[in-house]
Amino acid sequence: MDILLVIGRVLFALIFINSGIAHLTKLNDMTGYAQFKKVPAAKLAVIVTGLMLIIGGLYIVFGVYADLGALLLAIFLVPTAFMMHNFWTIQDPQAKQGEMINFFKNLSLAGAALIIFVLVGSGVDFGPSVTDGFFNL
């Protein structure tokens, strides 16, 4: 079963690692979009969140303080859902639907990240890991 836990961790984390890399490699584009969405200190926010995504994803994949990695992802996902995917402000039905999907995707992933946070922080077996959890819940 360890292999399934590792595969699940990798599959869960890929979206975050990929997105974090995009934050840093497409910094100008991401900053422009963040400015459009009225994110304060947009460029700094894109850099910081990009690092949060990469670090959080890698921590989960390798089991290096996976609870801390999951918490970083949840801290990113919840505000991002409300700031970047505020579907309730959009009039165009197609754009509204896309933002609604992304809003609930972010909340769902945040829920999964919080579950990982609690399980790893509580000492539940998370498969082969480099370290134990960072927190002792």
C-alpha positions in Angstrom: 0.0 0.0 0.0 3.0 2.3 0.4 3.3 2.7 -3.3 -0.3 3.8 -3.6 0.3 6.5 -0.9 3.4 7.7 -2.8 1.5 7.8 -6.1 -1.4 9.6 -4.5 1.0 12.2 -2.9 2.6 12.7 -6.3 -0.7 13.1 -8.1 -2.0 15.5 -5.5 1.1 17.6 -5.5 1.7 17.9 -9.3 -0.8 20.6 -9.8 0.8 22.7 -7.1 4.4 22.2 -8.3 3.4 22.9 -11.9 1.5 26.0 -10.9 4.3 27.3 -8.6 6.9 26.9 -11.4 4.5 28.8 -13.7 4.3 31.6 -11.1 8.0 32.1 -11.3 8.7 31.4 -15.0 5.8 33.5 -16.2 6.2 36.2 -13.5 5.2 39.1 -15.6 2.0 37.5 -16.9 1.0 36.2 -13.5 1.7 39.6 -12.0 -0.5 41.3 -14.6 -3.4 39.0 -13.8 -2.9 39.5 -10.1 -3.0 43.3 -10.6 -6.2 42.9 -12.7 -7.7 41.0 -9.8 -6.5 43.8 -7.4 -4.1 41.7 -5.4 -2.0 44.0 -3.2 1.8 43.9 -3.9 1.0 41.7 -6.9 4.5 40.8 -8.0 5.7 40.0 -4.5 2.4 38.0 -3.9 3.1 36.0 -7.1 6.7 35.2 -6.0 5.7 34.2 -2.5 2.8 32.1 -3.5 4.8 30.5 -6.3 7.4 29.4 -3.6 4.6 28.3 -1.3 3.2 26.0 -4.0 6.5 24.5 -5.0 7.7 24.0 -1.4 4.3 22.7 -0.2 4.0 20.3 -3.2 7.6 19.0 -2.8 7.2 18.5 1.0 4.2 16.3 0.4 5.8 14.3 -2.4 8.9 13.5 -0.5 7.3 13.4 3.0 9.5 16.1 4.3 7.3 17.8 6.9 4.3 16.9 4.7 2.0 18.4 7.3 3.7 21.8 6.9 3.6 21.4 3.2 -0.1 20.7 3.3 -0.7 23.7 5.5 1.2 26.0 3.1 -1.1 24.8 0.3 -4.3 25.3 2.3 -3.1 28.8 3.3 -2.6 29.5 -0.4 -5.8 27.9 -1.7 -8.5 29.5 0.5 -7.7 33.2 -0.1 -7.0 32.4 -3.7 -10.4 30.9 -4.2 -12.0 34.1 -3.0 -9.7 36.7 -4.6 -8.9 35.1 -8.0 -12.1 33.1 -8.6 -14.8 35.4 -7.4 -17.5 34.0 -9.8 -20.3 36.0 -8.1 -18.9 39.2 -9.6 -18.9 38.0 -13.2 -21.8 38.5 -15.6 -20.7 36.4 -18.6 -22.3 33.0 -18.0 -19.4 31.0 -19.6 -16.7 33.0 -17.7 -18.8 32.7 -14.5 -19.0 28.9 -14.8 -15.3 28.6 -15.3 -14.5 30.7 -12.2 -17.1 28.8 -10.2 -15.4 25.5 -11.1 -12.0 26.9 -10.1 -13.4 28.4 -6.9 -14.8 25.0 -5.8 -11.7 23.1 -7.0 -9.6 25.3 -4.8 -11.8 24.8 -1.8 -11.9 21.0 -2.4 -8.1 20.9 -2.7 -7.8 23.0 0.5 -10.0 20.5 2.2 -7.7 17.6 1.1 -4.7 19.6 2.2 -6.2 20.2 5.6 -6.9 16.4 5.9 -3.3 15.7 5.0 -2.2 18.3 7.6 -4.2 16.7 10.4 -3.3 13.1 9.5 0.4 13.7 9.2 0.5 16.0 12.2 -1.3 13.3 14.2 1.3 10.7 13.2 -0.8 8.7 10.8 1.2 6.6 8.3 1.7 8.7 5.2 3.9 6.1 3.4 7.6 6.3 3.0 8.7 9.7 4.2 12.0 11.5 4.9 10.8 13.1 8.1 7.9 12.8 10.6 5.4 15.6 10.7 6.5 19.1 11.7 3.5 19.6 14.0 2.5 17.3 16.9 -1.3 17.4 16.9 
